[in-house]
């Protein structure tokens, strides 16, 4: 085996407010030994997602909170380097909850991992064909249900999920409008992703920008950020509008509960629908979504981009980029290269 130790990043204390480096500790330990029915997996690439921030809090949500002292939970792609399990062959690339560490143990049951089809790159497995792509696909098509001619507004339009959601809306014949935090991101969203407009919410009054970009109102809002932008979107929804609540990253580091929108009566006035969703509810339909997304990618109709940071030791700094807007598209950490 090429490495004598298993490096890991563990939760040292629960964050209060912004993520700080001392919330985590870096440890080295022997590489795990495997038993019958198990396989040893070396991590290749870690997916950094806003939902990890919620897992670091003390309260259990749709998944248990990460316990103090445990390896930080995260989806990742790894490679099987030793196997005593028929499910895995040495050399297989697999996806699972490997976490922020070099090595993890997989088995055929409670710690099962999915073997990737040949030819699928780790970055794509974690992005367009992973939870990111699945969230955008089902959130847009099943929850938001855009119709041809609709005006679809997507916050975080240059992020991992928003960038895919906006492109799916355009493929349904909709007018696509997004928000992002830099001119570079907005340029990418319009020139590469095909959105009709992308608004830099840091540049000028966003209310005025929204009025100019959506003169006929908003039919669909795909919300990744919550907060002020959700308030502004609610003020501009049309009759029968659909709002898909995917995330609320603007409040994830808040010390106290952020103020909610004070214009929810818009849903009544406009006979509109606002619905939250979890992509885990659609696991049985993932093959359908992957097949369609793969077709769109092959046809050049959906672009996929990732920001990749090298080195497990840089994971904490990379994770902070999610909350400072430092990434474009999917944010990943490359731990090692496949053999």
NORTA-V471758 format. One record per run of one state. SS is the DSSP state (helix for helix, strand for strand, loop for the rest). FROM is the first residue (numbers start at 1). TO is the last residue. If there is no record, write none. Layout:
BEGIN
ss:SS from:FROM to:TO
ss:SS from:FROM to:TO
END
This chain:
BEGIN
ss:loop from:1 to:4
ss:strand from:5 to:11
ss:loop from:12 to:20
ss:helix from:21 to:23
ss:strand from:24 to:30
ss:loop from:31 to:37
ss:strand from:38 to:48
ss:loop from:49 to:50
ss:helix from:51 to:55
ss:loop from:56 to:70
ss:strand from:71 to:71
ss:loop from:72 to:75
ss:strand from:76 to:83
ss:loop from:84 to:92
ss:strand from:93 to:96
ss:loop from:97 to:100
ss:strand from:101 to:101
ss:loop from:102 to:102
ss:strand from:103 to:107
ss:loop from:108 to:113
ss:strand from:114 to:115
ss:loop from:116 to:121
ss:helix from:122 to:126
ss:loop from:127 to:130
ss:helix from:131 to:144
ss:loop from:145 to:150
ss:strand from:151 to:154
ss:loop from:155 to:158
ss:strand from:159 to:159
ss:helix from:160 to:171
ss:loop from:172 to:174
ss:strand from:175 to:180
ss:loop from:181 to:182
ss:helix from:183 to:191
ss:loop from:192 to:196
ss:strand from:197 to:200
ss:loop from:201 to:205
ss:helix from:206 to:213
ss:loop from:214 to:217
ss:strand from:218 to:223
ss:loop from:224 to:226
ss:helix from:227 to:234
ss:loop from:235 to:236
ss:strand from:237 to:245
ss:loop from:246 to:248
ss:helix from:249 to:251
ss:loop from:252 to:264
ss:helix from:265 to:269
ss:loop from:270 to:272
ss:strand from:273 to:276
ss:loop from:277 to:278
ss:helix from:279 to:298
ss:loop from:299 to:305
ss:strand from:306 to:310
ss:loop from:311 to:311
ss:helix from:312 to:324
ss:loop from:325 to:328
ss:strand from:329 to:334
ss:loop from:335 to:339
END
